Amino acid sequence: MDAVSQEAGAPPGGEQLALVRAAGRCGGEPKARPRTWRGAAPAERLPVARVLVDKGLVHLDHLFDYTVPAAMDADAQPGVRVRVRFGAGQRDGRREGGRLINGFIVERRESSDFPGVLAPLAQVLSTEPVLGPGLLRLCRAVADRYAGSLADVVQLAVPPRMARAERAASPPAPAPPPAPEPGTWTRYPRAAGYLASLAAGGAPRAVWTALPGPHWPDELARVLATALAAGRGALAVLPDGRSAARADAALTALTGPGHHVLLTADAGPEARYRRWLAVRRGAVRCVVGTRAAMFAPVADLGLVALWDDGDAAHHDINAPQPHAREVLKLRAAQEGAGLLLGGHAHTAEAAQLVESGWAGPLAAARETVRAVAPLVRTVGDGDEARDPAARTARLPSLAWQALRDGLADGPVLVQVPRRGYAPRLACDRCRTPARCDRCHGPLASGGAAEALGCAWCGTPVPDWHCAECGGVRLRAVVIGARRTAEELGRAFPAVPVRTSGRDHVLDTVPDRPALVVSTPGAEPVPEGPGYTAALLLDGWALLGRQDLRAGEEALRLWLNAAALVRPRAEGGTVVVLGEPVLRPVQALVRWDPAGFALRELADRAALGFPPVSRMAAVSGTPDAVAGLLAATGLPPDAEVLGPVPLPVVPPGRPRRTGDPPPGERWERALVRVPPGGGGALAAALKAARAARLARRDAAVARVVIDPRDIG
């Protein structure tokens, strides 16, 4: 009889064994065949290892028991990486106990609930205990919250192994740095109490409305240094490498090197793993990083901080798609740490934390805000007054005047919501959108001297003509950043024009006259006191999106750009092209992100939308969605919205996250429950999906808890 592994705690049976063997057939061929220790004597003490296998399948979200051979006793400790045989397979015409897959030892035990013969561990890959009890507990909580598998969350939390990094010793832990001075935190009336509580070992929680200007990296660094000075660990998560680098530089300047590490993808796999190991080993007690750093195993955690929680980069696109804000809230609750949720803008989720009393507000007085914020002026669609030079750059006269005055003293920022040159075109005669004959994708122009082509399949269209009226002339419906830069360059031939966008993002710009054309989120930081002016073009493109968060996201992007502009007393001016009566525009004029978020929260409460309710999205083919909902024992207070058809992805269009397969018809249903019912909803959907996967149903719907886009 071949040795097989058995699910820990499950009764033996043919269905369970078939399930394990089926999982074995799903695995890939191993690169090497380590010794399987058949017939080897088991360890004398705690001979059973419970292993989390690296199978991110919901129906296999269990621990499995294996025998620990005596020769592996010293190395096979909880938290280490191992290789095990899983399921049943064939090799060279004979039956074997499954294929080799990776896993983690979770615990050692004296016995197993499985009465049969357990398979032995095949290999201990590393003696480094990378999956400690605290990290395992966090991963389990995240998996339960998002109806995902523990293996998927662990894959997000533990970076891939780099043997050379493991062999290198970590430096000794430095002594805690001295407590920092409050610095510019004195501008916030409640900051003194927050810092004092943190220094005393407390766990204060606050939503921080950061003032505009260049001081937020230093302020964030001082909060982290306060936790370090108290002898506790600290963790800060930022949306991108540029903002993380600013916080890293500020913290290094404040505490010196050796007290923290920077965890971003830019460091490379080996350097990043080496830094991660230094944190796990306790050599470093502070981490600054991007999204993946939310799982960093910081010892004795005293503070978790998140900057700009509304940025989409904080939402992981990999299963089970956790959000950094929710993960850090779980960490703060589990580890008794303080929390700081900061940014120039507020999300409705942040407003709910303040409204419920879970966190306190950390904001400056209104007179301080008015003193440091730029002057914000609005231009609606009805403002057609243009002078001849302004007409060249498609700018209203007010925006033109602000741009011209700003260039006299320093750089001017121009934010354009669309990248490219002319990403949307239409017939000049009848206004019919220009489409590709091959895939029906939108035609786009890459530049004045570049050929017309399809934005989806890339097919060139040298001789386009309108299928409706026969016209041969095109007009730009949407103007991109490249064409805006070209037009401004013609209007100001003596001024340098710099562009910053997805293809090439500038980190900084010098403090001298220049036009800086940027897409939202790619604005470079000025090296001097700030931009003299900022033009926020085409506000309709941000506000007109069919999305629940359209207004919130538009205000966040505007505030982040306007925060780089000099104060009003120094001549800083922001001109936004949007209707003045709209709520996001008014919030920008008043510089009142907290008030906007509270009103947004009230509107969502009236409609029953998140974050007031918890919501899950179930998507797939019509049969898959109907089958999963029918098999799910939903909570009594759950409400199903839909299902509704999802747009079919044309064959030529690039796929986005969550899109159905090209050409396949999918639909989506939303399931919402009142506050407090999210755990029951996630558990019910996970159980139903696991049952359908175990039966190998032809179609199993996807489940996403707290979907970012709900229309």
Residue pairs with C-beta under 8 A, 6 or more apart in sequence:
1 117
2 88
2 95
2 96
2 97
3 38
3 67
3 97
3 117
3 118
3 119
3 120
4 17
4 20
4 21
4 88
4 97
4 98
4 116
4 117
4 118
4 119
5 20
5 51
5 64
5 65
5 66
5 84
5 85
5 86
5 97
5 98
5 118
5 119
6 12
6 16
6 17
6 20
6 64
6 65
6 112
6 113
6 114
6 116
6 118
7 16
7 20
7 62
7 63
7 64
7 65
7 114
8 50
8 62
8 63
8 64
8 65
8 112
8 113
8 114
9 62
9 63
9 113
10 16
10 62
10 113
10 114
11 113
12 114
12 115
12 116
19 59
19 60
19 694
20 64
20 86
20 87
20 88
20 98
21 87
21 88
21 98
22 87
22 696
23 53
23 55
23 57
23 60
23 86
23 87
23 98
24 85
24 86
24 87
24 88
24 89
24 98
24 99
25 87
25 88
25 89
26 55
26 57
26 87
27 55
27 86
27 87
27 89
27 98
27 99
27 100
27 101
28 99
29 99
30 83
30 99
30 100
33 100
34 83
34 100
34 122
34 123
35 122
35 123
36 85
36 97
36 120
36 122
37 69
37 71
37 72
37 120
37 121
37 122
38 120
40 69
40 70
40 71
40 120
41 69
41 70
42 67
42 68
42 69
42 70
42 120
43 68
43 69
43 70
43 72
43 73
43 76
44 70
44 73
45 73
45 110
46 68
46 108
46 109
46 110
47 67
47 68
47 110
48 65
48 66
48 67
48 68
48 108
48 109
48 110
48 111
48 112
48 118
49 65
49 66
49 67
49 68
49 76
49 82
49 105
49 107
49 108
49 109
49 121
50 63
50 64
50 65
50 105
50 106
50 107
50 108
50 109
51 63
51 64
51 65
51 66
51 82
51 84
51 103
51 104
51 105
51 106
51 121
52 63
52 103
52 104
52 106
52 131
52 150
52 151
52 154
53 60
53 64
53 84
53 86
53 101
53 102
53 103
53 151
54 101
54 102
54 103
54 151
54 155
55 86
55 101
55 149
55 151
56 149
56 151
56 152
56 155
56 319
57 149
57 151
57 693
58 147
58 148
58 149
58 686
58 689
58 690
58 693
59 689
59 690
59 691
59 693
59 694
60 149
60 151
61 143
61 149
61 150
61 151
61 686
61 690
63 106
64 84
64 86
64 103
65 109
65 112
65 113
65 114
65 118
66 84
66 118
66 119
66 120
66 121
67 118
67 119
67 120
67 121
68 76
68 108
68 120
68 121
69 120
69 121
72 121
72 124
75 124
75 127
76 82
76 105
76 108
76 121
76 124
77 105
77 108
77 127
77 129
78 105
78 106
78 107
78 108
78 129
78 131
78 133
79 104
79 105
79 106
79 129
79 130
79 131
79 132
79 133
79 136
80 104
80 105
80 124
80 125
80 126
80 127
80 128
80 129
80 130
80 131
81 102
81 103
81 104
81 124
81 125
81 126
81 128
81 130
81 161
82 102
82 103
82 104
82 105
82 121
82 122
82 123
82 124
82 125
83 100
83 101
83 102
83 103
83 121
83 122
83 123
83 125
84 100
84 101
84 103
84 119
84 121
84 122
85 96
85 97
85 98
85 99
85 100
85 119
85 122
86 98
86 99
86 100
86 101
87 98
87 99
88 95
88 96
88 97
88 98
89 95
89 96
89 98
89 99
90 96
97 119
98 119
100 122
102 125
104 130
104 131
104 154
104 158
106 131
106 136
112 118
125 161
126 161
126 163
126 166
128 161
128 166
128 277
128 280
130 158
130 161
130 280
131 154
131 158
132 280
132 297
134 297
134 334
134 335
135 157
135 158
135 295
135 297
136 154
137 334
138 157
138 295
138 327
138 330
138 331
138 334
139 150
139 153
139 154
139 157
139 295
140 150
140 153
141 330
141 334
142 148
142 153
142 320
142 322
142 326
142 327
142 330
143 149
143 150
143 152
143 153
143 320
144 679
144 682
144 683
145 322
145 326
145 330
145 678
145 679
145 682
145 705
146 320
146 321
146 322
146 682
146 705
146 706
147 320
147 616
147 682
147 683
147 685
147 686
147 689
147 703
147 705
148 319
148 320
148 321
148 686
149 319
149 320
152 318
152 319
152 320
153 320
153 322
155 318
156 292
156 295
156 316
156 318
156 322
157 295
158 295
159 269
159 272
159 273
159 276
159 292
160 269
160 273
161 273
162 269
162 270
162 273
162 274
164 270
165 270
165 271
165 273
165 274
165 277
166 273
166 277
168 274
170 277
170 278
170 281
170 283
170 284
171 258
171 278
171 283
172 283
173 282
173 283
173 284
173 285
174 258
174 259
176 228
176 229
176 230
176 231
177 225
177 228
177 229
177 254
177 255
177 256
177 259
178 229
179 199
179 225
179 226
179 229
179 230
180 221
180 222
180 225
180 226
180 229
180 254
180 255
181 222
182 191
182 192
182 195
182 222
183 215
183 218
183 219
183 222
184 215
184 218
184 219
185 191
185 192
185 195
185 219
185 222
186 192
187 211
187 364
187 368
188 208
188 362
188 363
188 364
189 364
189 365
190 206
190 360
190 361
190 362
190 363
191 362
193 204
194 204
194 206
194 223
194 340
194 360
194 362
195 222
195 223
195 226
197 203
197 204
197 338
198 204
198 223
198 226
198 227
198 230
198 302
198 303
198 338
199 226
199 229
199 230
200 230
201 230
201 232
201 302
202 338
203 302
203 332
203 336
203 337
203 338
203 339
204 338
204 339
204 360
205 332
205 338
205 339
205 340
205 353
205 358
205 359
205 360
206 339
206 340
206 341
206 359
206 360
206 361
206 362
207 341
207 342
207 346
207 350
207 351
207 353
207 354
207 359
207 360
207 361
207 362
208 340
208 341
208 342
208 343
208 362
208 363
209 342
209 343
209 344
209 346
209 361
209 362
209 363
209 364
209 593
209 594
210 216
210 219
210 342
210 343
210 344
210 563
211 364
211 368
211 369
211 372
211 373
212 344
212 372
212 373
212 374
212 559
212 562
212 563
212 564
212 565
212 567
212 591
213 372
213 530
213 563
213 567
214 525
214 529
214 530
216 307
216 342
216 344
217 243
217 246
217 247
217 249
217 250
218 250
218 254
220 236
220 247
220 250
220 305
220 307
220 340
220 342
221 247
221 250
221 251
221 253
221 254
221 255
222 254
223 234
223 303
223 305
223 340
224 234
224 236
224 251
224 260
224 286
224 288
224 303
224 305
225 251
225 254
225 255
225 259
226 303
227 233
227 234
227 286
227 302
227 303
227 338
228 234
228 255
228 259
228 260
228 285
228 286
230 302
231 300
232 285
232 300
232 301
232 302
232 303
232 337
233 285
233 286
233 298
233 299
233 300
233 301
233 302
233 303
234 260
234 285
234 286
234 287
234 298
234 301
234 302
234 303
234 304
234 305
235 286
235 287
235 293
235 294
235 296
235 298
235 301
235 303
235 304
235 305
235 328
235 331
236 247
236 287
236 288
236 289
236 293
236 304
236 305
236 306
236 307
237 289
237 290
237 291
237 293
237 294
237 304
237 305
237 306
237 307
237 314
237 324
237 328
238 244
238 247
238 288
238 289
238 290
238 307
238 308
239 290
239 291
239 307
239 308
239 311
239 313
239 314
240 290
240 311
240 313
240 521
241 264
241 265
241 266
241 290
242 505
242 507
242 525
243 307
243 308
244 262
244 264
244 288
244 289
244 290
245 262
245 264
245 507
246 525
247 288
247 307
248 260
248 262
248 288
251 259
251 260
251 286
251 288
252 260
258 284
259 284
259 285
259 286
260 284
260 285
260 286
260 287
260 288
261 275
261 276
261 278
261 279
261 284
261 286
261 287
261 288
261 289
262 275
262 288
262 289
263 272
263 275
263 276
263 287
263 288
263 289
263 290
263 292
263 293
263 296
264 272
264 289
264 290
264 293
265 272
265 290
265 292
267 275
275 284
276 296
276 297
278 284
279 285
279 287
279 296
279 297
279 298
279 299
280 297
282 299
285 298
285 299
285 300
286 298
287 293
287 296
287 298
289 296
290 313
291 313
291 314
291 316
291 324
294 324
294 327
294 328
294 331
295 327
301 331
301 335
301 337
302 337
302 338
303 337
303 338
303 339
303 340
304 328
304 331
304 332
304 337
304 338
304 339
304 340
305 339
305 340
305 341
305 342
306 314
306 324
306 325
306 328
306 339
306 340
306 341
306 342
307 342
307 343
308 314
308 342
308 343
308 344
308 345
308 556
308 560
309 324
309 325
309 341
309 343
309 347
309 349
309 350
310 343
310 345
310 346
310 347
310 549
310 552
310 553
310 556
311 521
311 556
312 708
314 323
314 324
314 325
315 321
315 323
315 324
315 708
316 322
316 323
316 324
317 657
320 704
320 705
321 704
321 705
323 706
325 341
325 349
326 706
328 339
329 339
331 337
332 338
332 339
339 359
340 362
341 350
341 353
341 359
342 362
343 350
343 556
344 556
344 559
344 560
344 563
344 593
345 552
345 555
345 556
345 559
345 560
345 593
345 597
346 593
346 594
346 596
346 597
347 552
347 556
347 597
348 552
348 597
348 600
348 601
348 604
348 610
348 611
349 610
349 611
350 359
350 597
351 594
351 597
351 598
351 600
351 601
352 601
352 611
352 612
353 359
354 360
354 361
354 594
355 598
355 601
361 594
363 594
369 591
370 568
370 591
371 567
371 568
371 569
372 567
373 562
373 567
373 568
373 591
374 534
374 562
374 565
374 566
374 567
374 568
374 572
374 573
374 574
375 568
375 572
375 573
375 574
376 562
376 573
376 574
376 575
376 576
376 588
376 589
376 591
377 398
377 402
377 573
377 574
377 575
377 576
377 589
378 575
378 576
378 577
378 578
378 579
378 580
378 585
378 589
379 396
379 398
379 399
379 575
379 576
379 577
379 578
380 578
380 579
380 580
381 540
381 579
383 396
383 397
383 398
384 396
385 396
385 397
386 395
386 396
386 397
386 400
387 397
387 400
389 400
389 491
390 396
390 397
390 399
390 400
390 491
392 487
392 490
392 491
393 400
393 484
393 487
393 488
393 490
393 491
394 479
394 484
394 487
395 403
395 535
396 577
398 575
399 535
399 537
399 575
399 577
402 533
402 535
402 573
402 575
403 412
403 414
403 515
403 533
403 535
405 532
405 533
405 571
405 573
406 412
406 531
406 532
406 533
406 571
406 573
407 492
407 495
407 513
407 515
407 532
408 513
408 532
409 513
409 532
409 571
410 511
410 512
410 513
410 526
410 528
410 531
410 532
411 509
411 510
411 511
411 512
411 513
411 514
411 515
411 516
411 526
411 531
411 532
412 513
412 514
412 515
412 516
412 531
412 532
412 533
412 534
412 535
413 516
413 518
413 523
413 531
413 533
413 534
413 535
413 561
413 564
413 565
414 484
414 488
414 515
414 516
414 517
414 518
414 534
414 535
414 537
415 518
415 519
415 520
415 523
415 534
415 535
415 536
415 537
415 557
415 558
415 561
416 479
416 480
416 481
416 484
416 517
416 518
416 519
416 537
416 538
417 519
417 520
417 537
417 538
417 541
417 542
418 478
418 479
418 480
418 481
418 519
418 538
418 541
419 480
419 481
419 482
419 501
419 502
419 503
419 519
420 444
420 446
420 480
420 481
420 482
421 444
421 445
421 446
421 447
421 448
421 450
421 480
421 482
421 483
421 486
422 444
422 445
422 476
422 478
422 479
422 480
422 483
423 442
423 444
423 455
423 478
423 480
424 433
424 442
424 444
424 476
424 477
424 478
425 433
425 434
425 442
425 443
425 444
425 445
425 452
425 474
425 475
425 476
425 477
426 432
426 433
426 434
426 474
426 475
426 477
427 434
427 466
427 468
427 469
427 471
427 473
427 474
427 475
428 471
428 473
428 474
428 475
429 466
429 469
429 471
429 473
430 466
430 468
430 469
430 471
431 475
432 466
432 467
432 468
432 469
433 442
433 477
434 442
434 443
434 464
434 466
434 474
435 441
435 442
435 443
436 442
436 443
436 454
436 456
436 457
436 459
436 461
436 652
437 461
438 454
438 457
438 459
438 652
439 454
439 456
439 457
439 459
439 650
439 651
439 652
439 653
440 650
440 652
441 454
441 455
441 456
441 457
441 650
441 652
441 653
442 454
442 455
442 456
443 452
443 453
443 454
443 455
443 461
443 464
443 474
444 452
444 453
444 454
444 455
445 452
445 474
445 476
446 453
447 482
448 486
451 460
451 461
451 462
452 460
452 461
452 462
452 464
452 474
453 459
453 460
453 461
454 461
454 652
456 650
456 652
456 653
456 654
457 652
464 472
464 474
465 471
465 472
466 472
476 483
478 538
478 541
479 538
481 499
481 501
481 517
481 518
481 519
482 499
484 517
484 537
485 497
485 499
485 515
485 517
488 497
488 515
488 517
489 495
489 497
489 515
492 515
495 513
495 514
495 515
496 513
496 514
496 515
497 514
497 515
497 517
498 506
498 509
498 514
498 515
498 516
498 517
498 524
499 516
499 517
499 518
500 506
500 516
500 517
500 518
500 519
500 522
500 523
500 524
501 518
501 519
501 522
502 519
502 522
505 522
505 524
506 516
506 518
506 522
506 524
507 524
507 525
508 524
508 525
508 526
508 527
509 516
509 524
509 525
509 526
509 527
510 527
510 528
511 526
511 527
511 528
511 529
516 523
516 524
516 531
518 524
518 561
520 542
520 557
520 560
520 561
521 557
521 560
523 560
523 561
523 564
525 564
526 564
529 566
529 570
530 564
530 565
530 566
530 567
530 570
530 572
531 564
531 565
531 566
531 572
532 565
532 566
532 571
532 572
532 573
533 565
533 572
533 573
533 574
533 575
534 561
534 562
534 564
534 565
534 573
534 574
534 575
535 574
535 575
535 577
536 558
536 561
536 562
536 574
536 575
536 576
536 577
536 578
537 577
538 577
539 554
539 576
539 577
539 578
539 579
539 585
540 578
542 550
542 553
542 554
542 557
543 550
543 551
543 554
543 578
543 582
543 584
544 550
545 553
546 711
547 553
547 709
547 711
548 604
548 609
548 709
548 710
548 711
549 708
551 582
551 583
551 584
551 596
551 600
552 584
552 596
552 597
552 600
554 584
555 584
555 587
555 588
555 593
555 596
558 576
558 584
558 588
559 588
559 591
559 593
561 574
562 574
562 588
565 572
565 573
565 574
566 572
574 588
576 585
576 588
578 584
578 585
579 585
580 586
580 589
583 596
583 599
584 596
587 593
587 595
587 596
601 611
601 612
604 610
604 611
604 612
605 612
608 639
608 672
609 615
609 672
609 710
610 672
610 706
610 710
612 675
613 672
613 673
613 674
613 675
614 672
614 673
614 674
614 675
614 677
614 678
614 681
614 705
614 706
615 670
615 671
615 672
615 673
615 705
615 706
615 707
615 710
616 670
616 671
616 672
616 681
616 682
616 685
616 703
616 704
616 705
616 706
616 707
617 668
617 669
617 670
617 671
617 702
617 703
617 704
617 707
617 710
618 625
618 628
618 629
618 643
618 668
618 669
618 670
618 671
618 685
618 701
618 702
618 703
619 625
619 646
619 658
619 660
619 666
619 667
619 668
619 669
619 701
619 702
619 704
620 628
620 660
620 666
620 667
620 699
620 700
620 701
620 702
621 664
621 665
621 666
621 667
621 699
621 701
622 643
622 665
622 667
623 698
623 699
624 697
624 699
624 700
624 701
625 643
625 667
625 668
625 669
625 701
626 643
627 692
627 697
627 699
627 701
628 685
628 688
628 689
628 692
628 700
628 701
628 703
629 640
629 669
629 671
631 688
631 691
631 692
632 684
632 685
632 687
632 688
633 684
633 687
633 688
634 640
634 671
634 681
634 684
635 673
635 677
635 680
635 681
635 684
637 673
637 674
637 677
638 671
638 672
638 673
638 677
638 681
639 671
639 672
639 673
640 669
640 670
640 671
641 669
641 670
641 671
641 672
642 667
642 668
642 669
642 670
643 667
643 668
643 669
644 667
644 668
644 669
645 665
645 666
645 667
646 660
646 665
646 666
646 667
646 668
648 660
648 663
648 664
648 665
649 655
649 659
649 660
649 661
649 662
649 663
649 664
650 662
650 663
651 662
651 663
653 662
655 662
658 704
658 707
658 709
660 666
670 707
670 710
671 681
671 685
673 680
673 681
678 705
681 705
682 705
685 703
685 705
686 703
689 700
689 701
689 703
692 700
693 700
